[in-house]
Amino acid sequence: MKAIYLDCFAGISGNMLLGAFLQAGVPEAYLVQELRKLPVQDEFTLVSSEAVKNGIHACYVDVQLTGEEQEQKHAHQHAHGHEHEHAHIHAHAPHHQHRTLTDIRTMLEQSALAMPVKQQAVAIFEALAEAEGKVHGKPAAEVAFHEVGAVDSIVDIVGTAICLDYLGIEQVFASRLNLGSGFVHCAHGLMPVPAPAVAELTKEFPTTQRQVEQELTTPTGAAVVNVLAHYSESLPQAFVTQTIAYGAGTWDLDIPNVLRMYVGEYQGPGTAEHCILEANIDDMTPQVCGYLYTQLLAAGALDVWTTPIYMKKNRPAVMLSVLTDKAKAQELAGIIFRESTSIGLRIMPVQARLECSRRTAQVDTPYGRVACKASAWQGELVNVSAEYEDCRRLAEAQQVPLKQVQRAAIEAFYARLGK
């Protein structure tokens, strides 16, 4: 399976992640195009540049805010000495607009982004809000993402999910996190490193605080690791590296301030067993069923589906099935019990789960540019599909049948391969 290993000897942050992904081969134009599917597209510009950190050539990504937000951000940085990459998330946001977790979740769910991108981004934001809420004694839903920091963290988190989807990454590993040490200024005053939200997000992940008196792991970086990564002290033995990339942080330190990302194939067993949760339900409305789907997928379910069945007294019903990592089974069971009318579940182990590797490529058609997803099994191309949202948008704009645009995209993809 396609995998990455994050070597976090200098910590991890949102812009370090994006820089590493761009150097690893994700086209900047593709990342920007996908980010433009969000309603915050006019609030920032993504700028990448080359950086050298202690002799290591890396890619540095800068989220430049537009207009008033830019002035506020620079004023905040000069006043507090924050590293640019820090995700500013506060329980209170006076004097500025703010977005709540619900706002951000709605924004993502209503966007034209691919479903896996939405699911991962929502899950990371929820972890971030839950950690910040716990620190400040507030429910996650009430945490306000400061307008300035929210745009940064939206770009970093959604951008990371876009890059993972583009590369077809199925497994994320990370080393021990270097959190840094000392104290850092924030909206609430002087805080120890790690900041409380980072400490909360990394409490179950191996960490160190070596060499540098500076904040090295930011809340955004910690949230990505918390939600997506499995710990591995060094590169897993069954990991075959294809590319090594470096994403730069802002600080110039005694150690190279970079995130090293290994991209390759992981040929070992999965780090988590899988299982299927099942429930027969005959008294739930379709609206609640749809809402339950969204909640389960956002919480990390690998797949959710329903099957029409008949129950006792010949009642039409559905069988709800949820495919998940075994580690998430209890959490997802809790969502099913809270959100559905079910009062019992079956849990069935899944012996193995095989997946094709995926890759996204942009193709030009007579109607415009379309993203095509190609799936391969053991090095052989087995399926090509055109991104529905791209095709729908072009079909509406050009007033042509949707299937005509889809066919043109697939033909253009095979033409590029010389087939």
Protein Blocks (a to p, Z undefined) as FASTA:
>chain_A
ZZddddffnopafklmmmmmmmnopafklmmmmmmmpcklmmpccddddddeehiacddd
ddddehjllmmmmmmmmmnopafklccddfbdghiacddfklmmmmmmmmmbdfklmmmm
mmmmmmmmmmmmmmnopafklpccdfklmmmmmmmmmmmmmmmmmnopabdcdddddebg
cjdddfkbccddddfklmmmmmmgccddehiacdfbdfklmmmmmmmpccdfbacfklcc
fbdcddddfbdcfbdcdddddddddfbdcfbdcdddddddfbbcfklmmmmmmmmmmnop
abdcddddddehhiacddddddddfklmmmmmmmmmmmmmbfbdcddddfbacddddddd
ddddfkbccddddddeehiafbdcddfklmmmmmmmnopafklmmmmmmmmmmmmnoZZ
